[in-house]
Amino acid sequence: MTSLSFAPKLSLYPKRSVLVFQCRNGPKRVAFPKKVKIVCSASEQPKQQDERRQRSTRKRTKKSESDGEKGIDPVGFLTKRGISHKQFAQFLRDRHKALKDLKDEILKRHLNLRDMASGFEILGMHRHPEHRVDYMEWAPGARYSALVGDFNGWSPTENCAREGHLGHDDFGYWFIILEDKLREGEKPDELYFQMYNYADDYDKGDSGVTIEEIFKKADDEYWEPGEDRFVNHRFEVPAKLYEQIFGPNGPQTLEELGEIPDAETRFKAWKEEHKDDPPSDLRYHVIDSGKEYDIFNVIGDPESLERFRAKKPPLAYWFETRKGRKAWLKKYTPNIPHGSKYRVYFNTSDGPLERVPAWAAYVQPDAEGKRAFAVHWEPPPEDAYKWRNTPPKVPKSLRIYECHVGISGSEPKISSFTDFIEKVLPHVKKAGYNAIQLIGIVEHKDYFTVGYRVTNLYAVSSRFGTPDDFKRLVDEAHGLGLLVFLDIVHSYSAADEMVGLSLFDGSNDCYFRTGKRGHHKYWGTRMFKYEDLDVLHFLLSNLNWWVVEYQIDGFQFHSLSSMLYTHNGFASFSGDIEE
């Protein structure tokens, strides 16, 4: 056994132990990753060491439980990982604080993060059950908004955000209502809330029951005898009181009016007057509790209380007022039919302009000198795609086949979703893959960019087929046991103002950064403004949209370095903290 014949120097750096030995060849340094205590091996018995370790374990467990309740402590986080560099530690603390501040700001406007990622449920074009279509768009820099298309002769005044229809809110969201057209000879509905099953139960048609019959049925079944007396005659009690006080036989002076007794005295007098009435008419009693803050308590008999609790709200009668799709087709025609071409019109400080809606689900890019436009995709329910297969379970190991639909064929043409289903999917399955990663699916301006200069993040590329064709591709892949991953480009976007999001509302870059940080100097694309809540709302909702609408199983995020670094990843890393 060799002993040390020199005295070591013990240096306690923050939360770390360092031993420095003066050896023959110079000082030697031994660093311990955790705080240790140097003791003589004979000073403690094994039993005492075990007890000490158990106490230490209990303390760490208790501390971790308390940390889990309060959240992550940035100081403790740095200490546990031995991060002692002051500048780097301060940087991490600042980033942690920025994350907390951003989360607090998000929760001030949204119920939770899931609510923030569900913007597609209200933005864009949506069918409303009250025989209309609602459209919402975010354009904070615009002064006026309207929908123009072949359905209204491209008129910028016919379908606009106007007073009485919400219009423009404080966050820059525009709301436009496209009310369905009443057929000639038909009368409008008497009730403003009349609903039609446009999308569901299209084969049921009209029930033939009138509104008056439904309301009478609701009154007869919901109210017990005598309970609807004041509903049907709501002015009966006020009229009697008015007659007693201000009628010709009422008191003419304050002396004749006399002193009005308190509520308890009046109730006892009324109870004495009706003491011989049937018990069913006296279901409730008022008693004095003797407390100043709660003088009277209303006590009901148990039988009445049980009957009241057993009642169900008359929602069934409300839904019975809805009409079927056949009744809708007989009475109305859609203001914007399926397949209509449209754009959104803005009036800005720099003049009027037209844009392809940011939340459009189907877009025809500009071709042959014609401008791009959105296509209203609302097929009749009998023609809409119906899912047949469920997504397969995630395997223990992934074997991913990376593919591009357009170049997947052997012929010199742009292949379609149908070609991919018939020729490529069986080959992928036979080759032993269990997942496919699709590139260039999201709508983009130029085909030569292979789908990386995205223009419309919510639209399937029309070069390959319709949204229903893409649903069939995903469904067939799931039927073969293949997971479907989507290559998503949230790191930058196309800079073309006529088809993309650049200068969307004309007066400011609502989606992108301004100045040099808003432009990718190598690729000529625009950089998103990730710190803006509305931009985060747009991007997170986009991810959720592909999962909900098309049952995508996962994403490959393209060019993460452009999202993380101001130099877009085009820099050499030396490891210095200043980088």
Residue pairs with C-beta under 8 A, 6 or more apart in sequence:
4 21
6 21
6 22
6 23
8 19
8 20
8 21
9 19
9 20
9 22
10 17
10 18
10 19
10 38
11 18
11 19
11 20
12 18
13 84
14 84
15 35
15 79
15 82
15 84
16 31
16 32
16 33
16 34
16 35
16 82
16 84
17 31
17 32
17 34
17 35
17 36
18 29
18 30
18 31
18 32
19 29
19 30
19 31
19 32
20 27
20 28
20 29
20 30
21 27
21 28
21 29
21 30
22 28
33 82
44 52
67 73
67 76
72 96
74 92
74 93
74 96
74 97
75 93
77 92
77 96
78 84
78 89
78 92
78 93
83 89
83 92
85 577
87 577
88 577
91 577
102 531
105 533
106 113
106 116
106 533
106 536
109 116
109 533
110 116
110 537
113 540
116 536
116 537
116 540
116 541
117 537
117 540
117 541
117 543
117 544
118 541
118 544
119 359
119 537
119 538
119 540
119 541
120 359
120 458
120 541
120 542
120 544
120 545
120 548
120 549
122 134
122 136
123 136
123 137
123 138
123 173
123 359
123 541
124 135
124 136
124 137
124 357
124 359
124 360
124 361
124 458
125 133
125 134
125 135
125 336
125 357
125 359
125 360
125 361
125 376
125 378
126 133
126 134
126 135
127 133
127 198
127 199
127 378
128 134
129 195
129 196
129 197
129 198
129 322
130 192
130 193
130 194
130 195
130 196
131 179
131 180
131 189
131 194
131 196
131 198
131 328
131 332
132 177
132 178
132 179
132 180
132 335
133 177
133 178
133 180
133 334
133 335
133 336
133 378
134 175
134 176
134 177
134 178
135 147
135 175
135 176
135 177
135 178
135 357
136 173
136 174
136 175
136 176
136 359
137 145
137 173
137 174
137 176
137 344
137 357
137 358
137 359
138 171
138 172
138 173
138 174
138 358
138 510
138 534
138 538
139 145
139 172
139 174
139 344
139 346
139 504
139 505
139 510
140 171
140 172
140 505
140 508
140 510
140 534
141 172
141 348
141 349
141 505
141 506
141 507
141 508
141 510
142 172
142 174
142 346
142 347
142 348
142 505
142 506
142 507
143 346
143 347
143 348
143 349
144 160
144 161
144 345
144 346
144 347
145 160
145 161
145 168
145 174
145 176
145 344
145 345
145 346
145 347
146 156
146 157
146 158
146 159
146 160
146 161
146 176
146 344
146 345
147 159
147 160
147 176
147 178
147 336
147 342
147 343
147 344
147 345
148 154
148 155
148 156
148 159
148 342
148 343
148 344
148 345
148 354
149 336
149 340
149 341
149 342
149 343
149 373
149 376
150 340
150 341
150 342
151 335
151 336
151 337
151 340
151 342
151 376
152 158
152 159
156 345
156 352
159 176
159 178
159 335
160 176
161 167
161 168
161 174
161 175
161 176
165 175
165 176
165 177
166 175
167 174
167 175
168 174
168 175
169 175
171 534
172 505
172 510
172 534
178 335
178 336
179 335
180 332
180 333
180 334
180 335
181 332
181 333
181 334
181 335
182 188
182 331
182 332
183 330
183 331
183 332
183 333
186 330
186 331
186 332
190 211
191 211
191 321
193 321
194 321
194 322
194 323
195 321
195 322
195 323
196 322
196 323
196 324
196 325
196 327
196 328
196 332
197 204
197 322
197 323
197 324
197 325
197 328
198 325
198 328
198 381
199 381
200 381
201 324
201 325
202 324
202 325
202 326
202 380
202 381
202 382
203 324
203 325
203 326
203 382
204 324
204 325
204 326
205 324
205 325
205 326
205 327
206 323
206 324
206 326
206 327
206 330
207 320
207 323
207 324
209 320
211 321
214 317
214 320
214 321
215 317
217 317
218 314
218 317
219 228
222 311
222 314
223 231
224 307
229 236
230 236
230 237
243 250
244 250
245 251
245 257
251 257
251 258
261 269
263 296
264 286
264 288
264 295
264 296
267 286
271 282
274 281
274 282
283 300
283 301
283 304
284 298
284 299
284 300
284 301
284 304
285 298
285 299
286 296
286 297
286 298
286 299
287 296
287 297
287 299
288 295
288 296
289 295
289 296
289 297
323 331
325 381
334 378
336 342
336 376
337 376
338 376
338 377
338 378
338 379
338 380
339 375
339 376
339 377
340 375
340 376
341 364
341 373
341 374
341 375
341 376
342 357
342 373
342 374
342 375
342 376
343 354
343 355
343 356
343 357
343 371
343 373
343 374
344 354
344 355
344 356
344 357
345 352
345 353
345 354
346 352
346 353
346 354
346 355
346 505
346 506
348 505
348 506
348 507
349 506
349 507
350 506
350 507
351 506
353 506
354 371
355 504
355 505
356 363
356 372
356 373
356 374
356 455
356 456
356 499
356 500
357 374
358 456
358 457
358 458
358 501
358 504
358 511
358 538
359 458
360 374
360 375
360 456
360 458
360 459
361 377
361 458
361 459
361 460
361 467
361 549
362 374
362 375
362 376
362 377
362 459
362 460
362 462
362 466
362 467
363 372
363 373
363 374
363 375
363 443
363 455
363 456
363 459
363 462
363 499
364 372
364 373
364 374
364 375
364 462
365 372
365 443
365 444
365 445
365 455
365 462
365 499
366 372
366 445
366 498
366 499
371 498
372 445
372 455
372 498
372 499
374 459
375 462
377 466
377 467
379 468
384 468
385 468
385 471
385 472
385 475
387 471
387 475
387 551
388 475
388 479
389 475
389 476
389 478
389 479
390 478
391 478
391 483
391 551
391 553
392 434
392 478
392 481
392 482
392 483
394 483
394 553
395 434
398 434
398 435
398 483
399 432
399 433
399 434
399 435
400 433
400 435
400 436
400 437
400 485
401 428
401 431
401 433
401 435
401 436
401 437
402 436
402 437
402 439
403 420
403 424
403 428
403 436
403 437
403 438
403 439
404 438
404 439
404 440
404 450
404 451
405 415
405 416
405 417
405 419
405 420
405 438
405 440
405 441
405 464
406 414
406 415
406 440
406 447
406 463
406 464
407 414
407 415
408 415
408 419
408 420
408 423
408 424
409 415
409 419
409 423
414 447
414 463
414 464
415 464
416 464
416 465
416 469
417 464
417 465
417 469
417 470
417 472
417 473
418 465
418 469
418 472
420 464
420 473
421 472
421 473
421 476
425 436
425 473
425 476
425 477
425 480
425 482
426 480
428 436
428 480
428 482
429 480
429 481
429 482
433 482
434 481
434 482
434 483
435 482
435 483
435 484
435 485
435 553
436 477
436 482
436 483
436 484
436 485
437 485
437 486
437 487
437 556
438 484
438 485
438 486
438 487
439 450
439 451
439 487
440 450
440 451
440 452
440 461
440 487
441 451
441 460
441 461
441 464
441 470
441 486
441 487
442 451
442 454
442 456
442 457
442 459
442 460
442 461
442 486
442 488
442 489
443 454
443 455
443 456
443 459
443 460
443 461
443 462
444 451
444 452
444 453
444 454
444 455
444 461
444 494
445 453
445 455
445 494
445 496
445 499
445 500
446 453
447 463
451 461
451 487
451 489
452 489
452 558
453 493
453 494
453 495
453 523
453 525
454 489
454 493
454 494
454 500
455 493
455 494
455 496
455 499
455 500
455 501
456 499
456 500
457 490
457 493
457 538
457 539
457 542
458 542
458 545
460 466
460 467
460 470
460 550
464 470
467 549
467 550
470 550
471 550
471 551
473 484
474 484
474 550
474 551
474 552
475 551
477 483
477 484
478 484
478 551
483 553
483 554
484 551
484 552
484 553
485 552
485 553
485 554
485 555
485 556
486 546
486 552
486 554
486 555
486 556
487 555
487 556
487 558
488 542
488 543
488 546
488 555
488 556
488 557
488 558
489 558
489 559
490 528
490 539
490 542
490 557
490 558
490 563
491 527
491 528
491 557
491 558
491 559
491 560
491 561
491 562
491 563
492 520
492 523
492 525
492 526
492 527
492 528
492 559
492 562
493 500
493 501
493 502
493 511
493 512
493 525
493 526
493 528
494 500
494 501
494 502
494 525
494 526
495 502
495 519
495 524
495 525
495 526
496 502
497 503
500 526
501 511
501 512
501 526
502 509
502 511
502 512
502 526
503 509
504 510
504 511
508 514
509 518
509 526
509 529
510 534
510 535
511 526
511 528
511 529
511 535
511 538
512 518
512 526
512 527
512 528
512 529
513 527
513 528
513 529
517 527
517 566
518 526
518 527
518 529
519 525
519 526
519 527
520 526
520 527
520 562
520 568
521 568
522 568
522 570
527 562
527 568
528 535
528 539
528 563
529 535
530 536
530 539
530 563
543 555
546 552
546 555
557 563
559 568
559 569
560 569
561 568
561 569
562 568
562 569
565 571
571 579
573 579
